Amino acid sequence: MIARLLIANRGEVAARIARTCDRLGVEYVTVSVDEDRDLTYHAGAAATVALRAGGHLDAAALVRAAVETGCDAVHPGYGFLSEHAGFAQAVRAAGLVFVGPSSRVIETMADKSAARRVMAAAGVPVLPGTERASEDIDALAEAAADIGYPLIVKPAGGGGGKGMSVLRSAAGLREALASASRTASAAFADGRLHLERYAERARHIEVQVFGDEFGGAVHLFDRDCSLQRRHQKVIEEAPAPRIPAPVRAAMLAAAVQGTRALQYVGAGTFEFLLAGEEYFFIEMNTRLQVEHTVTEEITGVDLVEWQLRVAAGEPLPAAQDDITASGAAVQVRVYAEDPFRSFLPCPGEWEVTRWPAVRVERAFTRTLRVTGGFDPMVAKLVTHGPDRPAALEAARRAANELRWTGISTNLGFAARVLAAPTVAAAAHDTTYLDLLDPVAEFGDPDRRAALAVAATLTAPDRATPWSPGAAPGDRAWLATRTRANWAGST
């Protein structure tokens, strides 16, 4: 087993990795910028290395931190440099173990056009699209005419929804391509674009896979990530609902087939679009996913532990027939943003006065300083139940039970989405949240807040923030839930 690990990341994923290290007795080293210094995972670290601003993207600084603190391995987490082939190569060149696949595989899968070619050769279904990524607008416009509309524009060198857009006709094509290329250059230092046929009314299905150095390859079932806004996931669940058994079996088999074709080592995720009973490969993430928690909940597997064991040269801890799933799980990403102001980020001081009694992925105990320098996701709520309705209801309750003050979040909005009949029936697709108008769907937030306050003041038999013994923080919490935060249940 790895003796000392550099966690080359921050926030809740750093805390998640540290938790497994603590359980396994693996020492770990953390990295920190000014915004990170009070986060919880530093307390158990063997050392903490200060980085300059932007240091989470400085491969040389991270490798140097690992070497100087006596680490023998580096875990990249997700985001930042987790899918950067050069970083993986630099880690290994320094004589360290990189917790992830080879730089060759990372580079191939990071290029969406190359990934399509490899998967098509392996017999995995792919959508029509460009054979090679390009930033040549003339060449892309010509390819668009061949592919047909609607089509989706994707940056070749990154993910997370940045630079992605759907085009339904040739009108404004060149302007859209130029804008996407500029966005991709700024976000990923790579302006190349990939074009692909856009599947209407499709669902976003993922398959969690693992491979080892001995040719072993398994899946750990599937997830549905269709509840996303502007290509950014908001609510995820496992297993994916409403998939015919033969289609599910074929998709799982295709993911394992692709894993073997790559000679893949470590944790990976195959992403598919499911349209009716047809599925198409769209990309592979060569890292741990943000939504790995729901897979852990239904399988009982610690995916970070598996990552560390496989990176240390061990075979997969379980064979395919020994991996089982039970019940259903839901994850809600908590974002510091205001659904009633076009989901604008809401930086500030977030103080939580009560956490729900569910699995919460976070890197702070009570207070978090939210800045505009990082992704606005500040925590994750994860629930498990014997079936999908129970898991959805537990997630809805958890979103409504969390008490806080200081900033606006998407929690009330998420609670209402979880209770929506369309979601309950699993009839949504990837466009559902983008087409949802919070004010039209859930009512004016200021009016809801006024009704909520009135209800608590006129119900003497009900515990309220003004009841005897109530904490001052609860009163502050109610005072701040006057907009997006009251989009949930009153």
DRENDO-1510 file (C-alpha; in Angstrom, 1 decimal, always signed):
<recs>
REC; n; res; u; v; w
REC; 1; MET; +0.0; +0.0; +0.0 .
REC; 2; ILE; +1.0; +3.6; -0.6 .
REC; 3; ALA; +2.8; +5.0; +2.4 .
REC; 4; ARG; +2.4; +8.8; +1.9 .
REC; 5; LEU; +0.1; +10.5; -0.6 .
REC; 6; LEU; +0.0; +14.0; -1.8 .
REC; 7; ILE; -3.6; +15.1; -2.3 .
REC; 8; ALA; -3.2; +17.5; -5.2 .
REC; 9; ASN; -6.6; +19.1; -4.9 .
REC; 10; ARG; -8.8; +21.0; -2.5 .
REC; 11; GLY; -12.3; +21.2; -0.9 .
REC; 12; GLU; -14.7; +18.4; -0.4 .
REC; 13; VAL; -12.8; +15.9; -2.7 .
REC; 14; ALA; -9.6; +16.5; -0.7 .
REC; 15; ALA; -11.6; +15.8; +2.5 .
REC; 16; ARG; -13.0; +12.7; +0.8 .
REC; 17; ILE; -9.6; +11.3; -0.1 .
REC; 18; ALA; -8.2; +12.1; +3.3 .
REC; 19; ARG; -11.0; +10.1; +5.0 .
REC; 20; THR; -10.1; +6.9; +3.2 .
REC; 21; CYS; -6.4; +7.5; +3.9 .
REC; 22; ASP; -7.2; +7.8; +7.6 .
REC; 23; ARG; -9.1; +4.6; +7.5 .
REC; 24; LEU; -6.3; +2.7; +5.7 .
REC; 25; GLY; -3.5; +4.2; +7.7 .
REC; 26; VAL; -2.0; +6.1; +4.8 .
REC; 27; GLU; -0.2; +9.3; +5.6 .
REC; 28; TYR; -1.2; +12.3; +3.4 .
REC; 29; VAL; +0.1; +15.7; +2.6 .
REC; 30; THR; -2.3; +18.5; +1.6 .
REC; 31; VAL; -1.8; +21.7; -0.4 .
REC; 32; SER; -3.3; +25.1; +0.4 .
REC; 33; VAL; -3.9; +28.6; -1.0 .
REC; 34; ASP; -5.3; +31.4; +1.1 .
REC; 35; GLU; -8.9; +30.4; +0.7 .
REC; 36; ASP; -8.1; +26.8; +1.8 .
REC; 37; ARG; -6.3; +27.4; +5.1 .
REC; 38; ASP; -9.2; +26.7; +7.4 .
REC; 39; LEU; -10.6; +23.6; +5.7 .
REC; 40; THR; -10.9; +20.5; +7.9 .
REC; 41; TYR; -8.7; +18.0; +6.1 .
REC; 42; HIS; -5.5; +19.9; +6.9 .
REC; 43; ALA; -5.8; +18.9; +10.5 .
REC; 44; GLY; -4.9; +15.3; +9.9 .
REC; 45; ALA; -2.2; +15.9; +7.3 .
REC; 46; ALA; +1.4; +15.0; +7.8 .
REC; 47; ALA; +2.3; +18.3; +6.2 .
REC; 48; THR; +0.6; +21.1; +4.4 .
REC; 49; VAL; +2.3; +22.9; +1.5 .
REC; 50; ALA; +1.4; +26.5; +0.8 .
REC; 51; LEU; +0.8; +27.2; -2.9 .
REC; 52; ARG; +0.7; +30.6; -4.6 .
REC; 53; ALA; -2.7; +31.6; -6.1 .
REC; 54; GLY; -3.5; +29.3; -9.0 .
REC; 55; GLY; -1.1; +26.7; -7.6 .
REC; 56; HIS; -3.6; +23.9; -8.1 .
REC; 57; LEU; -2.9; +24.2; -11.8 .
REC; 58; ASP; +0.9; +24.3; -11.4 .
REC; 59; ALA; +2.1; +20.8; -12.2 .
REC; 60; ALA; +5.7; +21.6; -11.3 .
REC; 61; ALA; +4.8; +23.1; -7.9 .
REC; 62; LEU; +2.6; +20.1; -7.1 .
REC; 63; VAL; +5.3; +17.5; -8.0 .
REC; 64; ARG; +7.9; +19.5; -6.1 .
REC; 65; ALA; +5.6; +19.5; -3.0 .
REC; 66; ALA; +5.2; +15.7; -3.3 .
REC; 67; VAL; +9.0; +15.1; -3.5 .
REC; 68; GLU; +10.0; +17.6; -0.8 .
REC; 69; THR; +7.5; +16.1; +1.7 .
REC; 70; GLY; +8.5; +12.5; +1.1 .
REC; 71; CYS; +5.4; +11.3; -0.7 .
REC; 72; ASP; +5.5; +8.2; -2.9 .
REC; 73; ALA; +2.2; +8.9; -4.7 .
REC; 74; VAL; -0.1; +11.7; -5.9 .
REC; 75; HIS; -3.9; +11.6; -6.1 .
REC; 76; PRO; -5.3; +14.3; -8.4 .
REC; 77; GLY; -8.9; +14.2; -7.3 .
REC; 78; TYR; -11.2; +15.7; -10.0 .
REC; 79; GLY; -11.0; +18.9; -11.8 .
REC; 80; PHE; -7.8; +20.9; -12.0 .
REC; 81; LEU; -5.0; +18.6; -13.3 .
REC; 82; SER; -6.8; +15.3; -12.9 .
REC; 83; GLU; -7.1; +14.7; -16.6 .
REC; 84; HIS; -3.9; +16.4; -17.6 .
REC; 85; ALA; -1.6; +13.9; -19.3 .
REC; 86; GLY; +1.5; +16.2; -18.8 .
REC; 87; PHE; +0.9; +16.2; -15.0 .
REC; 88; ALA; +0.6; +12.4; -14.9 .
REC; 89; GLN; +3.8; +12.1; -16.9 .
REC; 90; ALA; +5.6; +14.6; -14.6 .
REC; 91; VAL; +4.5; +12.7; -11.5 .
REC; 92; ARG; +5.8; +9.4; -12.8 .
REC; 93; ALA; +9.0; +11.1; -14.2 .
REC; 94; ALA; +9.7; +12.1; -10.6 .
REC; 95; GLY; +9.6; +8.5; -9.5 .
REC; 96; LEU; +6.2; +8.8; -7.9 .
REC; 97; VAL; +3.0; +6.8; -8.4 .
REC; 98; PHE; +0.1; +8.7; -10.1 .
REC; 99; VAL; -3.3; +7.5; -8.9 .
REC; 100; GLY; -4.9; +7.2; -12.3 .
REC; 101; PRO; -4.3; +5.7; -15.7 .
REC; 102; SER; -1.3; +6.2; -18.0 .
REC; 103; SER; -0.6; +9.6; -19.6 .
REC; 104; ARG; -1.2; +7.9; -23.0 .
REC; 105; VAL; -4.8; +6.9; -22.0 .
REC; 106; ILE; -5.5; +10.3; -20.4 .
REC; 107; GLU; -4.3; +12.1; -23.6 .
REC; 108; THR; -6.3; +9.9; -25.9 .
REC; 109; MET; -9.6; +10.2; -23.9 .
REC; 110; ALA; -9.1; +13.9; -23.3 .
REC; 111; ASP; -9.3; +14.4; -27.0 .
REC; 112; LYS; -13.0; +13.8; -27.8 .
REC; 113; SER; -12.4; +13.0; -31.4 .
REC; 114; ALA; -9.6; +10.5; -30.6 .
REC; 115; ALA; -11.8; +9.0; -27.9 .
REC; 116; ARG; -14.6; +8.4; -30.5 .
REC; 117; ARG; -12.2; +6.7; -32.9 .
REC; 118; VAL; -10.9; +4.4; -30.3 .
REC; 119; MET; -14.3; +3.5; -29.0 .
REC; 120; ALA; -15.7; +2.9; -32.5 .
REC; 121; ALA; -12.8; +0.6; -33.2 .
REC; 122; ALA; -13.6; -1.3; -30.0 .
REC; 123; GLY; -17.3; -1.8; -31.1 .
REC; 124; VAL; -18.8; +0.8; -28.7 .
REC; 125; PRO; -21.6; +2.8; -30.4 .
REC; 126; VAL; -20.7; +6.5; -31.1 .
REC; 127; LEU; -22.7; +9.4; -32.6 .
REC; 128; PRO; -21.7; +10.9; -36.0 .
REC; 129; GLY; -19.1; +13.6; -35.5 .
REC; 130; THR; -15.8; +15.1; -36.5 .
REC; 131; GLU; -13.0; +12.6; -36.8 .
REC; 132; ARG; -10.4; +15.1; -35.5 .
REC; 133; ALA; -10.7; +18.2; -33.3 .
REC; 134; SER; -9.8; +21.5; -34.9 .
REC; 135; GLU; -9.8; +25.2; -34.3 .
REC; 136; ASP; -10.0; +26.0; -38.0 .
REC; 137; ILE; -13.5; +27.6; -38.4 .
REC; 138; ASP; -13.7; +26.9; -42.1 .
REC; 139; ALA; -12.9; +23.2; -41.6 .
REC; 140; LEU; -15.4; +23.0; -38.7 .
REC; 141; ALA; -18.2; +24.7; -40.7 .
REC; 142; GLU; -17.6; +22.2; -43.5 .
REC; 143; ALA; -17.8; +19.3; -41.0 .
REC; 144; ALA; -21.0; +20.7; -39.6 .
REC; 145; ALA; -22.7; +20.5; -43.0 .
REC; 146; ASP; -21.7; +16.9; -43.3 .
REC; 147; ILE; -22.8; +15.9; -39.7 .
REC; 148; GLY; -26.2; +17.8; -40.0 .
REC; 149; TYR; -28.3; +19.5; -37.3 .
REC; 150; PRO; -28.9; +19.7; -34.5 .
REC; 151; LEU; -25.3; +19.3; -33.4 .
REC; 152; ILE; -23.3; +20.0; -30.2 .
REC; 153; VAL; -20.0; +21.9; -30.0 .
REC; 154; LYS; -17.5; +20.6; -27.4 .
REC; 155; PRO; -14.1; +21.8; -26.5 .
REC; 156; ALA; -11.6; +19.0; -27.3 .
REC; 157; GLY; -9.4; +19.5; -24.3 .
REC; 158; GLY; -11.9; +19.9; -21.3 .
REC; 159; GLY; -15.3; +19.3; -19.8 .
REC; 160; GLY; -17.6; +20.6; -17.1 .
REC; 161; GLY; -19.9; +22.2; -19.8 .
REC; 162; LYS; -17.5; +25.1; -20.5 .
REC; 163; GLY; -17.7; +26.1; -24.1 .
REC; 164; MET; -20.4; +23.6; -25.0 .
REC; 165; SER; -23.4; +24.7; -27.1 .
REC; 166; VAL; -26.1; +23.3; -29.2 .
REC; 167; LEU; -26.7; +24.6; -32.7 .
REC; 168; ARG; -29.9; +23.8; -34.5 .
REC; 169; SER; -29.1; +25.4; -37.9 .
REC; 170; ALA; -26.3; +27.0; -39.8 .
REC; 171; ALA; -27.4; +30.5; -38.8 .
REC; 172; GLY; -24.7; +32.1; -36.7 .
REC; 173; LEU; -22.5; +29.0; -37.0 .
REC; 174; ARG; -19.2; +30.7; -37.5 .
REC; 175; GLU; -19.8; +33.2; -34.7 .
REC; 176; ALA; -20.8; +30.4; -32.3 .
REC; 177; LEU; -17.7; +28.3; -33.2 .
REC; 178; ALA; -15.3; +31.3; -32.8 .
REC; 179; SER; -16.9; +32.0; -29.4 .
REC; 180; ALA; -16.6; +28.4; -28.3 .
REC; 181; SER; -13.0; +28.3; -29.4 .
REC; 182; ARG; -12.1; +31.4; -27.4 .
REC; 183; THR; -13.9; +30.0; -24.3 .
REC; 184; ALA; -12.0; +26.7; -24.7 .
REC; 185; SER; -8.7; +28.5; -25.1 .
REC; 186; ALA; -9.3; +30.5; -21.9 .
REC; 187; ALA; -10.5; +27.5; -19.8 .
REC; 188; PHE; -8.3; +24.7; -21.1 .
REC; 189; ALA; -5.4; +26.4; -23.0 .
REC; 190; ASP; -6.7; +24.5; -26.0 .
REC; 191; GLY; -9.0; +26.1; -28.6 .
REC; 192; ARG; -9.8; +23.0; -30.6 .
REC; 193; LEU; -13.4; +22.0; -31.0 .
REC; 194; HIS; -15.2; +18.7; -31.6 .
REC; 195; LEU; -18.6; +18.6; -33.3 .
REC; 196; GLU; -21.1; +15.8; -32.8 .
REC; 197; ARG; -24.7; +15.1; -33.7 .
REC; 198; TYR; -27.0; +16.2; -30.9 .
REC; 199; ALA; -29.4; +13.6; -29.6 .
REC; 200; GLU; -32.8; +15.2; -28.8 .
REC; 201; ARG; -34.6; +14.2; -25.6 .
REC; 202; ALA; -31.7; +12.1; -24.4 .
REC; 203; ARG; -30.7; +11.1; -21.0 .
REC; 204; HIS; -27.1; +11.2; -19.6 .
REC; 205; ILE; -26.1; +7.8; -18.3 .
REC; 206; GLU; -22.7; +6.9; -16.8 .
REC; 207; VAL; -21.1; +3.6; -16.2 .
REC; 208; GLN; -18.4; +3.4; -13.5 .
REC; 209; VAL; -15.5; +1.1; -14.5 .
REC; 210; PHE; -12.3; -0.1; -13.0 .
REC; 211; GLY; -9.2; -1.8; -14.5 .
REC; 212; ASP; -5.9; -3.1; -13.1 .
REC; 213; GLU; -2.4; -3.9; -14.4 .
REC; 214; PHE; -3.3; -7.5; -14.9 .
REC; 215; GLY; -5.9; -7.0; -17.6 .
REC; 216; GLY; -8.8; -7.1; -15.1 .
REC; 217; ALA; -11.8; -4.9; -16.0 .
REC; 218; VAL; -15.2; -4.5; -14.2 .
REC; 219; HIS; -18.1; -2.2; -14.0 .
REC; 220; LEU; -19.8; -1.0; -10.8 .
REC; 221; PHE; -23.2; -0.4; -12.5 .
REC; 222; ASP; -24.6; +2.9; -13.8 .
REC; 223; ARG; -25.8; +6.4; -12.8 .
REC; 224; ASP; -28.3; +8.8; -14.3 .
REC; 225; CYS; -26.9; +12.4; -14.5 .
REC; 226; SER; -29.6; +13.9; -16.6 .
REC; 227; LEU; -30.6; +16.6; -14.1 .
REC; 228; GLN; -28.0; +19.1; -15.3 .
REC; 229; ARG; -28.1; +22.8; -16.1 .
REC; 230; ARG; -26.0; +24.3; -18.9 .
REC; 231; HIS; -24.2; +20.9; -19.1 .
REC; 232; GLN; -23.3; +21.1; -15.3 .
REC; 233; LYS; -24.7; +18.3; -13.3 .
REC; 234; VAL; -26.9; +19.2; -10.3 .
REC; 235; ILE; -28.6; +15.9; -9.1 .
REC; 236; GLU; -27.3; +12.4; -9.8 .
REC; 237; GLU; -28.7; +9.0; -8.9 .
REC; 238; ALA; -27.8; +5.3; -9.1 .
REC; 239; PRO; -28.8; +3.0; -10.6 .
REC; 240; ALA; -30.2; +4.8; -13.6 .
REC; 241; PRO; -34.0; +4.4; -13.6 .
REC; 242; ARG; -36.3; +3.2; -16.5 .
REC; 243; ILE; -33.7; +1.4; -18.7 .
REC; 244; PRO; -34.9; -1.9; -20.3 .
REC; 245; ALA; -32.8; -4.8; -18.9 .
REC; 246; PRO; -31.3; -5.8; -22.3 .
REC; 247; VAL; -30.2; -2.2; -23.0 .
REC; 248; ARG; -28.7; -1.8; -19.6 .
REC; 249; ALA; -26.8; -5.1; -19.9 .
REC; 250; ALA; -25.5; -4.1; -23.4 .
REC; 251; MET; -24.4; -0.7; -22.2 .
REC; 252; LEU; -22.5; -2.1; -19.1 .
REC; 253; ALA; -20.8; -4.7; -21.4 .
REC; 254; ALA; -19.8; -2.0; -23.9 .
REC; 255; ALA; -18.2; +0.1; -21.1 .
REC; 256; VAL; -16.2; -3.0; -19.9 .
REC; 257; GLN; -15.2; -3.7; -23.5 .
REC; 258; GLY; -14.0; -0.2; -24.0 .
REC; 259; THR; -12.0; -0.4; -20.7 .
REC; 260; ARG; -10.3; -3.6; -21.9 .
REC; 261; ALA; -9.5; -2.0; -25.3 .
REC; 262; LEU; -7.7; +0.8; -23.6 .
REC; 263; GLN; -5.8; -1.5; -21.2 .
REC; 264; TYR; -7.2; +0.9; -18.6 .
REC; 265; VAL; -5.8; +1.0; -15.1 .
REC; 266; GLY; -7.7; +2.8; -12.3 .
REC; 267; ALA; -11.2; +4.4; -11.9 .
REC; 268; GLY; -12.9; +5.7; -15.0 .
REC; 269; THR; -16.4; +6.6; -16.2 .
REC; 270; PHE; -18.0; +6.0; -19.5 .
REC; 271; GLU; -20.6; +8.6; -20.4 .
REC; 272; PHE; -23.4; +7.7; -22.8 .
REC; 273; LEU; -26.4; +9.4; -24.2 .
REC; 274; LEU; -29.5; +7.2; -24.1 .
REC; 275; ALA; -32.2; +8.1; -26.6 .
REC; 276; GLY; -35.1; +5.6; -26.5 .
REC; 277; GLU; -33.4; +2.3; -26.5 .
REC; 278; GLU; -30.3; +3.4; -28.3 .
REC; 279; TYR; -27.1; +4.5; -26.5 .
REC; 280; PHE; -24.1; +6.3; -27.7 .
REC; 281; PHE; -20.7; +6.9; -26.2 .
REC; 282; ILE; -19.9; +10.6; -25.7 .
REC; 283; GLU; -16.7; +10.6; -23.6 .
REC; 284; MET; -14.7; +8.9; -20.9 .
REC; 285; ASN; -13.6; +10.6; -17.7 .
REC; 286; THR; -10.2; +9.2; -16.6 .
REC; 287; ARG; -10.6; +10.0; -13.0 .
REC; 288; LEU; -12.8; +9.8; -9.9 .
REC; 289; GLN; -16.2; +11.5; -10.6 .
REC; 290; VAL; -17.9; +14.1; -8.4 .
REC; 291; GLU; -20.9; +11.7; -8.3 .
REC; 292; HIS; -18.9; +8.6; -7.3 .
REC; 293; THR; -20.8; +8.7; -4.0 .
REC; 294; VAL; -24.0; +7.2; -5.4 .
REC; 295; THR; -22.1; +4.3; -6.8 .
REC; 296; GLU; -20.5; +3.8; -3.4 .
REC; 297; GLU; -23.9; +3.9; -1.7 .
REC; 298; ILE; -25.4; +1.1; -3.8 .
REC; 299; THR; -22.4; -1.1; -4.0 .
REC; 300; GLY; -20.8; -0.6; -0.6 .
REC; 301; VAL; -17.4; -0.1; -2.3 .
REC; 302; ASP; -15.0; +2.6; -1.3 .
REC; 303; LEU; -13.8; +3.8; -4.7 .
REC; 304; VAL; -10.9; +5.8; -3.4 .
REC; 305; GLU; -9.6; +2.7; -1.6 .
REC; 306; TRP; -9.8; +0.8; -4.9 .
REC; 307; GLN; -7.9; +3.6; -6.6 .
REC; 308; LEU; -5.1; +3.4; -4.1 .
REC; 309; ARG; -4.8; -0.4; -4.2 .
REC; 310; VAL; -4.8; -0.6; -8.0 .
REC; 311; ALA; -2.3; +2.3; -8.2 .
REC; 312; ALA; -0.1; +0.4; -5.8 .
REC; 313; GLY; +0.0; -2.5; -8.2 .
REC; 314; GLU; -2.7; -4.8; -6.6 .
REC; 315; PRO; -5.3; -6.6; -8.6 .
REC; 316; LEU; -8.9; -5.5; -8.5 .
REC; 317; PRO; -10.3; -6.2; -5.1 .
REC; 318; ALA; -13.4; -8.0; -6.5 .
REC; 319; ALA; -14.4; -9.9; -9.6 .
REC; 320; GLN; -17.4; -8.8; -11.6 .
REC; 321; ASP; -19.7; -11.5; -10.2 .
REC; 322; ASP; -18.9; -10.4; -6.6 .
REC; 323; ILE; -19.9; -6.8; -7.2 .
REC; 324; THR; -23.6; -6.3; -6.3 .
REC; 325; ALA; -25.9; -3.4; -6.0 .
REC; 326; SER; -28.8; -2.8; -3.6 .
REC; 327; GLY; -31.4; +0.0; -3.2 .
REC; 328; ALA; -31.0; +3.4; -4.8 .
REC; 329; ALA; -28.9; +6.5; -4.0 .
REC; 330; VAL; -29.2; +10.2; -4.8 .
REC; 331; GLN; -26.7; +13.0; -4.7 .
REC; 332; VAL; -27.5; +16.7; -4.5 .
REC; 333; ARG; -24.8; +19.2; -5.3 .
REC; 334; VAL; -25.0; +22.3; -3.1 .
REC; 335; TYR; -24.1; +25.4; -5.1 .
REC; 336; ALA; -23.6; +28.9; -3.8 .
REC; 337; GLU; -25.9; +30.5; -6.4 .
REC; 338; ASP; -29.3; +32.1; -6.7 .
REC; 339; PRO; -31.8; +30.3; -8.9 .
REC; 340; PHE; -34.0; +33.4; -9.0 .
REC; 341; ARG; -31.2; +35.5; -10.4 .
REC; 342; SER; -30.2; +33.3; -13.4 .
REC; 343; PHE; -28.2; +31.1; -11.0 .
REC; 344; LEU; -25.6; +33.8; -10.5 .
REC; 345; PRO; -22.8; +32.7; -8.0 .
REC; 346; CYS; -23.2; +34.0; -4.5 .
REC; 347; PRO; -19.8; +34.5; -2.8 .
REC; 348; GLY; -19.7; +35.3; +0.9 .
REC; 349; GLU; -19.6; +33.7; +4.3 .
REC; 350; TRP; -21.7; +30.5; +4.5 .
REC; 351; GLU; -22.6; +29.5; +8.1 .
REC; 352; VAL; -24.4; +26.2; +8.5 .
REC; 353; THR; -26.3; +25.9; +11.8 .
REC; 354; ARG; -27.7; +22.4; +11.2 .
REC; 355; TRP; -26.6; +19.6; +8.9 .
REC; 356; PRO; -29.2; +16.9; +7.8 .
REC; 357; ALA; -28.7; +13.4; +9.1 .
REC; 358; VAL; -27.4; +12.0; +5.8 .
REC; 359; ARG; -24.0; +11.5; +4.2 .
REC; 360; VAL; -22.6; +15.0; +3.6 .
REC; 361; GLU; -19.4; +15.6; +1.6 .
REC; 362; ARG; -17.8; +18.8; +2.8 .
REC; 363; ALA; -14.5; +20.3; +3.9 .
REC; 364; PHE; -15.7; +22.5; +6.7 .
REC; 365; THR; -17.6; +22.1; +10.0 .
REC; 366; ARG; -19.7; +25.2; +10.3 .
REC; 367; THR; -18.4; +28.2; +8.4 .
REC; 368; LEU; -17.0; +28.5; +4.8 .
REC; 369; ARG; -15.7; +31.5; +3.0 .
REC; 370; VAL; -17.0; +31.2; -0.5 .
REC; 371; THR; -15.0; +33.1; -3.1 .
REC; 372; GLY; -15.4; +33.6; -6.8 .
REC; 373; GLY; -12.1; +32.0; -7.5 .
REC; 374; PHE; -13.3; +28.4; -7.5 .
REC; 375; ASP; -16.3; +26.3; -8.6 .
REC; 376; PRO; -19.4; +27.4; -6.6 .
REC; 377; MET; -20.1; +23.8; -5.4 .
REC; 378; VAL; -19.7; +23.9; -1.7 .
REC; 379; ALA; -21.0; +20.5; -0.5 .
REC; 380; LYS; -22.9; +17.4; -1.5 .
REC; 381; LEU; -25.8; +15.7; +0.2 .
REC; 382; VAL; -26.0; +11.9; -0.4 .
REC; 383; THR; -28.9; +9.6; +0.4 .
REC; 384; HIS; -29.6; +5.9; +0.1 .
REC; 385; GLY; -32.9; +4.1; +0.3 .
REC; 386; PRO; -34.4; +0.7; -0.4 .
REC; 387; ASP; -35.8; +2.0; -3.7 .
REC; 388; ARG; -35.8; +5.1; -5.8 .
REC; 389; PRO; -38.8; +6.9; -4.3 .
REC; 390; ALA; -37.3; +6.5; -0.8 .
REC; 391; ALA; -33.9; +7.8; -1.9 .
REC; 392; LEU; -35.6; +10.8; -3.7 .
REC; 393; GLU; -37.7; +11.6; -0.7 .
REC; 394; ALA; -34.7; +11.4; +1.7 .
REC; 395; ALA; -32.8; +13.8; -0.6 .
REC; 396; ARG; -35.7; +16.2; -0.7 .
REC; 397; ARG; -35.9; +16.2; +3.1 .
REC; 398; ALA; -32.2; +16.6; +3.5 .
REC; 399; ALA; -32.2; +19.7; +1.2 .
REC; 400; ASN; -35.0; +21.2; +3.3 .
REC; 401; GLU; -33.5; +20.3; +6.7 .
REC; 402; LEU; -30.1; +21.9; +6.2 .
REC; 403; ARG; -30.1; +25.3; +8.1 .
REC; 404; TRP; -27.7; +28.1; +7.1 .
REC; 405; THR; -27.2; +31.8; +6.8 .
REC; 406; GLY; -25.1; +34.2; +4.9 .
REC; 407; ILE; -25.4; +33.3; +1.2 .
REC; 408; SER; -28.0; +32.0; -1.2 .
REC; 409; THR; -27.9; +28.4; -2.4 .
REC; 410; ASN; -29.7; +26.1; -4.8 .
REC; 411; LEU; -31.0; +23.8; -2.1 .
REC; 412; GLY; -34.6; +25.0; -2.1 .
REC; 413; PHE; -34.7; +24.8; -5.9 .
REC; 414; ALA; -33.2; +21.3; -5.7 .
REC; 415; ALA; -35.8; +20.2; -3.2 .
REC; 416; ARG; -38.6; +21.3; -5.5 .
REC; 417; VAL; -37.0; +19.5; -8.4 .
REC; 418; LEU; -36.8; +16.3; -6.4 .
REC; 419; ALA; -40.5; +16.5; -5.7 .
REC; 420; ALA; -41.5; +17.3; -9.3 .
REC; 421; PRO; -43.8; +14.7; -10.9 .
REC; 422; THR; -41.6; +14.6; -14.0 .
REC; 423; VAL; -38.6; +13.6; -12.0 .
REC; 424; ALA; -40.6; +11.1; -9.9 .
REC; 425; ALA; -41.7; +9.4; -13.1 .
REC; 426; ALA; -38.1; +9.5; -14.4 .
REC; 427; ALA; -39.5; +11.2; -17.5 .
REC; 428; HIS; -36.9; +14.0; -17.6 .
REC; 429; ASP; -34.0; +14.4; -19.9 .
REC; 430; THR; -30.9; +16.6; -20.1 .
REC; 431; THR; -32.9; +19.6; -21.1 .
REC; 432; TYR; -35.3; +19.5; -18.2 .
REC; 433; LEU; -33.5; +22.0; -15.8 .
REC; 434; ASP; -32.6; +24.3; -18.6 .
REC; 435; LEU; -36.2; +24.7; -19.6 .
REC; 436; LEU; -37.4; +25.2; -16.0 .
REC; 437; ASP; -38.2; +28.8; -14.9 .
REC; 438; PRO; -37.9; +28.8; -11.1 .
REC; 439; VAL; -40.3; +31.8; -10.7 .
REC; 440; ALA; -42.9; +30.4; -13.0 .
REC; 441; GLU; -42.6; +26.9; -11.6 .
REC; 442; PHE; -42.2; +27.5; -7.9 .
REC; 443; GLY; -43.8; +31.0; -7.4 .
REC; 444; ASP; -42.3; +34.3; -6.4 .
REC; 445; PRO; -39.7; +33.7; -3.7 .
REC; 446; ASP; -40.4; +36.9; -1.8 .
REC; 447; ARG; -44.1; +36.0; -1.5 .
REC; 448; ARG; -43.2; +32.5; -0.4 .
REC; 449; ALA; -40.9; +33.9; +2.3 .
REC; 450; ALA; -43.6; +36.1; +3.7 .
REC; 451; LEU; -46.0; +33.2; +3.8 .
REC; 452; ALA; -43.4; +31.0; +5.5 .
REC; 453; VAL; -42.8; +33.6; +8.2 .
REC; 454; ALA; -46.5; +34.1; +8.7 .
REC; 455; ALA; -47.0; +30.4; +9.1 .
REC; 456; THR; -44.3; +30.0; +11.8 .
REC; 457; LEU; -45.7; +33.0; +13.7 .
REC; 458; THR; -49.3; +31.8; +13.7 .
REC; 459; ALA; -48.7; +28.1; +14.6 .
REC; 460; PRO; -48.1; +27.9; +18.4 .
REC; 461; ASP; -47.9; +24.1; +18.4 .
REC; 462; ARG; -45.1; +24.1; +15.8 .
REC; 463; ALA; -41.4; +24.5; +16.6 .
REC; 464; THR; -40.2; +27.7; +15.0 .
REC; 465; PRO; -37.0; +29.8; +15.0 .
REC; 466; TRP; -38.8; +32.0; +17.6 .
REC; 467; SER; -39.8; +29.1; +19.9 .
REC; 468; PRO; -38.3; +29.1; +23.4 .
REC; 469; GLY; -34.8; +27.7; +23.3 .
REC; 470; ALA; -34.4; +28.3; +19.6 .
REC; 471; ALA; -30.8; +29.1; +18.5 .
REC; 472; PRO; -30.1; +32.6; +17.3 .
REC; 473; GLY; -28.5; +31.0; +14.2 .
REC; 474; ASP; -31.9; +29.5; +13.3 .
REC; 475; ARG; -33.5; +33.0; +13.4 .
REC; 476; ALA; -30.7; +34.3; +11.2 .
REC; 477; TRP; -31.2; +31.3; +8.9 .
REC; 478; LEU; -34.9; +32.2; +8.4 .
REC; 479; ALA; -34.1; +35.8; +7.8 .
REC; 480; THR; -31.7; +34.9; +5.0 .
REC; 481; ARG; -34.1; +32.5; +3.3 .
REC; 482; THR; -36.0; +35.3; +1.6 .
REC; 483; ARG; -35.2; +34.4; -1.9 .
REC; 484; ALA; -33.8; +31.3; -3.5 .
REC; 485; ASN; -33.6; +29.5; -0.2 .
REC; 486; TRP; -37.3; +29.5; +0.3 .
REC; 487; ALA; -37.9; +27.9; -3.1 .
REC; 488; GLY; -38.2; +24.7; -1.2 .
REC; 489; SER; -41.0; +23.7; +1.1 .
REC; 490; THR; -42.6; +26.2; +3.5 .
</recs>
